[in-house]
């Protein structure tokens, strides 16, 4: 159906995540034998996990230190070309920041920029992760973290740095599976919702 030029569409985190995952399921990138297709699937899945996680933490942003609270603050919904064209990763909560907050409290810090106040950075990291786990209901252990770091590394090398790059198909598939698991965990409160259903579909495509 065509959309009129005057139509204004509001997109919340759930809609964005489900639309991204649906596009992957439709394109069947997760089942592709092409390493570049799988890398693309990883990047899209990371974005879906990102928006779901930031939304949950944004709801309790006032409970975090100022350095984290500032990153969780998002602009008003209407796009302002002058403002938004100049947005940089450091202006908002990047996936690596979210990823760090989701980790077990005793794991090494991945995003030191989150902790800039007077408090000891190690303790600040632990406190922030403890708060995050109380909201999302889980934390990422060392093995899970390693798989997700692989997903971040693949995305950075393929989409942020110029080629050449060498991809390992088995590693790419493991990394994609890890990101889908993360989305599943972030969607736990939405049992029967679109994201969980789409993750199950993508897993089925990978297994098929």
Order of alpha helices (4+ residues) and beta strands (2+ residues): alpha-alpha-alpha-alpha-alpha-alpha-alpha-alpha-alpha
